[in-house]
């Protein structure tokens, strides 16, 4: 993983991560997902959403509502 990427959101539900990614896209913040679900037992593991470190503060503000 790149040094300048930081995690701003994670969930075990794909649809929640997709909503978060779309919110960031709408605000012109590039994001990347990393699916860490187990390939044998897909209910184990999470999907993480990363942004560039320079966008971290803005991304966290945007995603704050999803975390509540």
Secondary structure, 3 states (H helix, E strand, C coil): CCCCEEEEEEECCHHHHHHHHHHHHHCCCCEEEEECCCCCCCCCCCEEEEEEHHHHHHHHHHHHHHHC
